[in-house]
Amino acid sequence: PLGRVWDAGILLSEYLQSIPLTGLHVIDLGSGTGICGLTAARLGAFARCTDQPHLVDLLQHNIDQNGLGENAVAEALTWG
């Protein structure tokens, strides 16, 4: 469902907090709400959050709402 944060995203976000990310560039494939990419950005990485074109506005909204525009971008990427 649109806007759902999956349990796997929460677990990965918790794991990301245990490793150094400052200054790294990360790509979040199939970002959905962007929880993993936004967590990485909050921790100092530059995150490229990608998903299907119809989800880019949601991703950008979440980036903006969390004040992460300096560390994260939302982009359309169809893969697989």
Order of alpha helices (4+ residues) and beta strands (2+ residues): alpha-beta-alpha-beta-alpha-beta
